[in-house]
Amino acid sequence: MEKNIALSQRETYIPTQFTEFLWWLSTAEKEILVDSVVDRNRYRIIGMTVLATWAFATFTWTYFFNTIVDSVLLAIALGLFMGFIILTIDRALIKGITKFNKQKLAPLLFRGLLALTIGTFMAQPAVLYMFDKEIKLQTSLDNEKKKILKQQELVTLYKTPKDALTKQNAALRSELDGKYDAVNKARENYIAETDGSGGSGKVGIKDIAIAKRNEYQKLDAEYQVLLKVYQPKLDSNEAALKEIDNKIKAGEANFILYLNNGFLTRVEALSNLLKNNAALQFRYYLIVFILM
């Protein structure tokens, strides 16, 4: 007859170590539950719920830290630590439920708000893990857009001094080119006068040819003086323009170094995915609600 009696109904019931662990998670007292047949399984179920929450919190926090630290061991250690904190909060919330406050609104709202806040945050890394491939693709696209935007910002930042230098160079070159054209025209007139192909039509150095030669030499001397004055300015402006281009390239290179695939970057990519994908929106909010 003793063999037919359920184990939970025997007076000598001895729980397993795992059962005792589940009771501990549910904040139940072992000494009371040993003699309480009705509540044994109920607190085992509560303990399993806390255990699942603990495991889920540890996983999500580990994944979160894995996106911001380079060491896997450090991410695991931090995940275990934060999971333990969540476990402590869970046990405190359960232990805080008594016959004196479980019917009151204020403690219920506090516990609900705390659980909602923790659940919302823990659901985020889990969703990022589920849509990892899509988020990586969106992250690459977002980073390319950021690089283009940064390039435009740098160009806009240096546009005023660059335009001023370019305009000044254009004015100097225009004046030099005009002076050179005058010199070149005077030289051609002088040559045409000496070989008889133009002007008076007389070959050789005559008075008119000498006058044109003097005019050509005068204009050429003026051009050489002007070139000596303007060329350093042109070289200085070109160096300044080159320096600006180097600053823009350096700014772009430095910005690329800060592009990453971290937690906030993935959250931003997920947000961009949700804006353009109605099917994903429904599944995202459904998954977040279930995880919470």
Summary of the structure (lengths in Angstrom):
residues: 292
radius of gyration: 41.9
end to end distance: 47.9
largest distance: 148.7
contacts: 788
relative contact order: 0.08
helix: 82%
strand: 0%
